[in-house]
């Protein structure tokens, strides 16, 4: 069983149970989007001692939690699973992903910097077809999957791309390779 040295922040106990089926790991459960200060303090302490991987569900509440943790605790690593790989007929979440999908996500961790290092604009996303078009959502899903940065709205995607310093040319190349 593969050991994960960092502490993994997840939303709930089912996420923890699923991860522990495949990995030897320690988790902190947020218990939802409210994120009490005591949980943030626990995450801050874990970041000092072991480092932290934020591994929330690929949905709006998961993105809200991820954003809040990354704002409160700079330097966290982030793991993403795609909605299509972490769902049942009615639910989506880390708890529904299999070991291979979880391992792939943990092999492609992303760390956001405190300041944006990229120079992409919303106009660039429109030009790339990632915003404003009938297929923009599908294209953002594709780019998020290929770059291992998860899925989000155009605004969320722009912020992630710029925090990671991903260039227009890199995105174009990924789209052309499809």
MOSUL-V138695 format. One record per pair of residues at least 12 apart in sequence whose ideal C-beta (glycine too) atoms are under 8 Angstrom apart, sorted by sequence separation. I is the first residue (numbers start at 0). GAP is how many residues later the second one is. D is the distance in whole Angstrom. If there is no record, write none. Layout:
BEGIN
i->I gap->GAP d->D
i->I gap->GAP d->D
END
This chain:
BEGIN
i->14 gap->12 d->7
i->53 gap->12 d->5
i->65 gap->12 d->6
i->84 gap->12 d->6
i->139 gap->12 d->7
i->148 gap->12 d->7
i->15 gap->13 d->6
i->80 gap->13 d->6
i->84 gap->13 d->8
i->129 gap->13 d->7
i->143 gap->13 d->7
i->14 gap->14 d->7
i->27 gap->14 d->6
i->139 gap->14 d->7
i->142 gap->14 d->7
i->27 gap->15 d->6
i->53 gap->15 d->5
i->85 gap->15 d->7
i->148 gap->15 d->7
i->12 gap->16 d->6
i->53 gap->16 d->7
i->80 gap->16 d->5
i->84 gap->16 d->4
i->7 gap->17 d->6
i->9 gap->17 d->5
i->11 gap->17 d->5
i->51 gap->17 d->8
i->139 gap->17 d->5
i->146 gap->17 d->8
i->6 gap->18 d->8
i->7 gap->18 d->7
i->8 gap->18 d->7
i->9 gap->18 d->7
i->10 gap->18 d->7
i->11 gap->18 d->8
i->27 gap->18 d->6
i->135 gap->18 d->7
i->3 gap->19 d->5
i->6 gap->19 d->5
i->7 gap->19 d->5
i->8 gap->19 d->5
i->9 gap->19 d->6
i->10 gap->19 d->5
i->11 gap->19 d->7
i->81 gap->19 d->8
i->146 gap->19 d->7
i->1 gap->20 d->7
i->2 gap->20 d->7
i->3 gap->20 d->7
i->6 gap->20 d->7
i->7 gap->20 d->8
i->9 gap->20 d->7
i->10 gap->20 d->8
i->11 gap->20 d->8
i->25 gap->20 d->8
i->80 gap->20 d->6
i->0 gap->21 d->7
i->1 gap->21 d->5
i->2 gap->21 d->4
i->3 gap->21 d->4
i->6 gap->21 d->6
i->8 gap->21 d->7
i->10 gap->21 d->7
i->51 gap->21 d->6
i->80 gap->21 d->7
i->0 gap->22 d->6
i->1 gap->22 d->7
i->2 gap->22 d->7
i->3 gap->22 d->8
i->53 gap->22 d->5
i->57 gap->22 d->7
i->131 gap->22 d->8
i->0 gap->23 d->5
i->52 gap->23 d->7
i->53 gap->23 d->7
i->54 gap->23 d->8
i->57 gap->23 d->6
i->130 gap->23 d->4
i->146 gap->23 d->8
i->25 gap->24 d->7
i->27 gap->24 d->8
i->51 gap->24 d->5
i->52 gap->24 d->5
i->53 gap->24 d->5
i->54 gap->24 d->4
i->57 gap->24 d->6
i->58 gap->24 d->7
i->80 gap->24 d->5
i->129 gap->24 d->6
i->50 gap->25 d->8
i->51 gap->25 d->7
i->52 gap->25 d->7
i->53 gap->25 d->7
i->57 gap->25 d->5
i->79 gap->25 d->6
i->29 gap->26 d->8
i->42 gap->26 d->6
i->46 gap->26 d->5
i->50 gap->26 d->7
i->52 gap->26 d->5
i->54 gap->26 d->8
i->78 gap->26 d->4
i->130 gap->26 d->8
i->78 gap->27 d->5
i->129 gap->27 d->6
i->146 gap->27 d->7
i->32 gap->28 d->5
i->43 gap->28 d->7
i->46 gap->28 d->7
i->57 gap->28 d->6
i->79 gap->28 d->8
i->142 gap->28 d->6
i->145 gap->28 d->5
i->31 gap->29 d->7
i->39 gap->29 d->7
i->42 gap->29 d->7
i->43 gap->29 d->5
i->46 gap->29 d->6
i->56 gap->29 d->7
i->78 gap->29 d->7
i->124 gap->29 d->5
i->34 gap->30 d->7
i->42 gap->30 d->5
i->78 gap->30 d->6
i->79 gap->30 d->7
i->32 gap->31 d->5
i->61 gap->31 d->8
i->77 gap->31 d->7
i->78 gap->31 d->8
i->142 gap->31 d->6
i->145 gap->31 d->8
i->32 gap->32 d->6
i->39 gap->32 d->5
i->76 gap->32 d->4
i->77 gap->32 d->5
i->121 gap->32 d->7
i->124 gap->32 d->7
i->141 gap->32 d->8
i->142 gap->32 d->7
i->145 gap->32 d->8
i->31 gap->33 d->8
i->34 gap->33 d->5
i->39 gap->33 d->7
i->42 gap->33 d->8
i->58 gap->33 d->5
i->76 gap->33 d->7
i->77 gap->33 d->7
i->121 gap->33 d->8
i->124 gap->33 d->6
i->141 gap->33 d->7
i->8 gap->34 d->6
i->34 gap->34 d->7
i->57 gap->34 d->6
i->58 gap->34 d->7
i->76 gap->34 d->5
i->77 gap->34 d->7
i->29 gap->35 d->5
i->32 gap->35 d->8
i->56 gap->35 d->6
i->57 gap->35 d->8
i->75 gap->35 d->7
i->6 gap->36 d->8
i->18 gap->36 d->8
i->56 gap->36 d->4
i->74 gap->36 d->6
i->75 gap->36 d->8
i->121 gap->36 d->6
i->138 gap->36 d->7
i->141 gap->36 d->6
i->8 gap->37 d->8
i->34 gap->37 d->8
i->56 gap->37 d->6
i->120 gap->37 d->8
i->55 gap->38 d->7
i->109 gap->38 d->6
i->119 gap->38 d->6
i->6 gap->39 d->4
i->29 gap->39 d->8
i->54 gap->39 d->6
i->109 gap->39 d->6
i->5 gap->40 d->8
i->6 gap->40 d->8
i->14 gap->40 d->7
i->73 gap->40 d->6
i->107 gap->40 d->4
i->127 gap->40 d->7
i->119 gap->41 d->5
i->129 gap->41 d->8
i->6 gap->42 d->8
i->14 gap->42 d->8
i->69 gap->42 d->6
i->119 gap->42 d->6
i->6 gap->43 d->5
i->8 gap->43 d->6
i->104 gap->43 d->7
i->115 gap->43 d->8
i->117 gap->43 d->6
i->118 gap->43 d->7
i->127 gap->43 d->6
i->5 gap->44 d->5
i->6 gap->44 d->7
i->7 gap->44 d->8
i->8 gap->44 d->7
i->117 gap->44 d->4
i->123 gap->44 d->5
i->127 gap->44 d->7
i->4 gap->45 d->6
i->5 gap->45 d->4
i->6 gap->45 d->5
i->7 gap->45 d->5
i->8 gap->45 d->5
i->9 gap->45 d->6
i->10 gap->45 d->6
i->116 gap->45 d->7
i->117 gap->45 d->7
i->4 gap->46 d->7
i->5 gap->46 d->6
i->6 gap->46 d->7
i->8 gap->46 d->7
i->9 gap->46 d->7
i->10 gap->46 d->6
i->115 gap->46 d->4
i->116 gap->46 d->7
i->117 gap->46 d->7
i->119 gap->46 d->8
i->128 gap->46 d->8
i->5 gap->47 d->5
i->7 gap->47 d->5
i->8 gap->47 d->7
i->115 gap->47 d->6
i->116 gap->47 d->7
i->117 gap->47 d->5
i->119 gap->47 d->8
i->127 gap->47 d->7
i->111 gap->48 d->7
i->116 gap->48 d->4
i->117 gap->48 d->6
i->119 gap->48 d->6
i->3 gap->49 d->7
i->117 gap->49 d->7
i->10 gap->50 d->8
i->54 gap->50 d->7
i->109 gap->50 d->8
i->112 gap->50 d->6
i->10 gap->51 d->7
i->54 gap->51 d->8
i->111 gap->51 d->4
i->112 gap->51 d->8
i->111 gap->52 d->7
i->112 gap->52 d->8
i->52 gap->53 d->7
i->10 gap->54 d->6
i->109 gap->54 d->6
i->8 gap->56 d->8
i->52 gap->56 d->6
i->82 gap->58 d->8
i->81 gap->59 d->7
i->8 gap->60 d->6
i->81 gap->62 d->7
i->81 gap->63 d->5
i->79 gap->64 d->7
i->8 gap->67 d->7
i->79 gap->68 d->6
i->81 gap->68 d->8
i->82 gap->68 d->7
i->79 gap->69 d->6
i->80 gap->69 d->8
i->81 gap->69 d->7
i->79 gap->70 d->4
i->5 gap->71 d->7
i->7 gap->71 d->8
i->77 gap->71 d->8
i->79 gap->71 d->8
i->77 gap->72 d->8
i->18 gap->75 d->7
i->17 gap->76 d->6
i->17 gap->77 d->5
i->21 gap->77 d->4
i->14 gap->78 d->7
i->16 gap->78 d->7
i->17 gap->78 d->8
i->20 gap->78 d->7
i->13 gap->79 d->7
i->14 gap->79 d->4
i->17 gap->79 d->7
i->22 gap->79 d->7
i->14 gap->80 d->5
i->21 gap->80 d->6
i->13 gap->81 d->4
i->21 gap->81 d->7
i->10 gap->82 d->7
i->10 gap->83 d->7
i->11 gap->83 d->8
i->18 gap->83 d->7
i->22 gap->83 d->8
i->9 gap->84 d->6
i->17 gap->84 d->7
i->65 gap->84 d->8
i->62 gap->87 d->8
i->62 gap->89 d->6
i->57 gap->92 d->6
i->57 gap->93 d->6
i->62 gap->93 d->6
i->1 gap->101 d->7
i->3 gap->102 d->7
END
